Structures are given as structure tokens and as C-alpha cells.
């Protein structure tokens, strides 16, 4: 569940934690998109549940580049997914999706 409530307690093993669901966008012509790293949301739960939630976001994600993709491939990685759009002239546009555990936060929960 995506939430802004207090973070649940953590513990060893299949622990519950707060996860950031992120996408890293490609650099195009020496410039990244307006925000090269985008927070898609947060998720409170186990790592496996956070990955499952991220998978749904990856399946719905529509990359801005390339504008007219000749081909799009989705790869499973050790911590998420890699979406690669193939544009004209053999250009590739990789989008990396991953979950990151919140370890510390200076602000109030």
C-alpha cells in the first residue's frame, strides 16, 4: 500500500520497511530528462511486496523517449526492471526501475 503514514517497525528476515519505488531516466543528447531520477511512490511492506507493486507500475509506465519506439524490451534485474526503448538510428533509451529501502530520514514520519 502506498502511504504517508508512520513507518512500520522493521525486523530481520521478511521484515516490513518503507520502500522508495524509483525510475532512473536516460540521458539524451548529453542532457537528462527534467528529473533524471523520479520517485514513483513509496510502499510499506516486505521487499517482495514492494517489488510486486513496482512491477505493476513498470507495466503501466510509458517512457517519453524515444517518441516513436521501434521496439521496447523489459528485462528483470536483481532489484527491479530495465525497460529499453529502441529509437531510430540504433539509439537505446534505458529506464531503470528499482526499490530502495528507507534507512534513515531526518524529518518527522
C-alpha positions in Angstrom: 0.0 0.0 0.0 1.3 3.4 -0.8 1.1 5.5 2.3 2.3 8.6 4.0 1.6 7.3 7.5 4.2 6.4 10.1 6.8 3.8 9.1 6.2 0.3 10.5 8.7 -1.5 12.7 11.5 -3.4 11.0 13.0 -6.7 11.9 15.2 -9.5 10.4 14.1 -11.8 7.7 10.9 -10.9 5.8 10.8 -7.6 7.6 8.5 -4.8 6.9 10.1 -1.5 5.8 9.4 1.6 3.8 10.5 1.4 0.2 11.0 4.1 -2.4 9.8 3.0 -5.9 12.2 4.8 -8.3 12.8 5.1 -12.1 16.2 6.4 -13.4 15.7 8.0 -16.8 18.1 8.1 -19.7 20.5 10.9 -20.7 19.5 12.2 -24.1 22.0 14.3 -26.1 24.0 15.0 -23.0 21.0 16.1 -21.0 18.8 14.0 -18.8 15.0 14.5 -18.8 13.8 17.2 -16.4 14.3 14.9 -13.5 16.7 12.0 -14.1 15.6 10.1 -11.0 11.9 10.1 -10.3 10.1 8.8 -7.2 7.1 6.9 -8.4 5.8 6.3 -4.9 6.6 4.7 -1.5 5.4 1.4 -0.2 5.3 0.0 3.3 5.7 -3.8 3.4 8.2 -6.5 2.6 10.8 -6.3 -0.1 8.9 -8.9 -2.1 5.6 -7.0 -1.8 7.3 -3.7 -2.8 8.8 -5.5 -5.9 5.3 -6.8 -6.9 3.9 -3.3 -6.5 6.7 -1.8 -8.6 6.1 -4.4 -11.3 2.6 -3.1 -11.8 4.0 0.4 -12.2 6.5 -0.8 -14.7 3.8 -2.5 -16.8 1.9 0.8 -16.9 4.9 3.1 -17.5 5.0 4.9 -20.8 8.5 6.4 -21.4 8.9 9.8 -23.1 11.9 8.7 -25.1 12.0 7.5 -27.8 8.9 9.3 -29.0 8.3 6.6 -31.6 9.9 3.5 -30.3 10.7 0.8 -32.9 10.9 -1.7 -30.1 10.7 -1.8 -26.4 12.2 -4.6 -24.2 11.6 -5.2 -20.5 14.3 -7.1 -18.5 14.1 -8.4 -14.9 17.1 -7.3 -12.8 18.2 -8.3 -9.3 16.5 -5.3 -7.8 13.8 -4.3 -10.3 13.4 -3.9 -14.1 15.1 -2.4 -17.0 12.9 -1.0 -19.8 14.9 -0.3 -23.0 13.3 1.6 -25.9 14.9 1.4 -29.3 14.7 4.5 -31.4 15.8 5.5 -34.9 19.5 5.2 -35.9 20.0 2.4 -33.3 19.7 4.7 -30.3 18.7 2.9 -27.0 16.9 4.6 -24.1 17.2 2.7 -20.8 14.9 3.2 -17.9 15.9 1.5 -14.7 13.2 0.7 -12.1 14.2 -0.3 -8.6 13.1 -0.4 -5.0 15.2 1.3 -2.3 14.8 0.7 1.4 14.5 3.9 3.5 17.3 3.5 6.1 17.2 7.0 7.7 15.1 10.1 7.4 15.8 13.5 9.2 12.2 14.6 9.0 9.1 13.6 11.0 7.3 10.4 10.0 
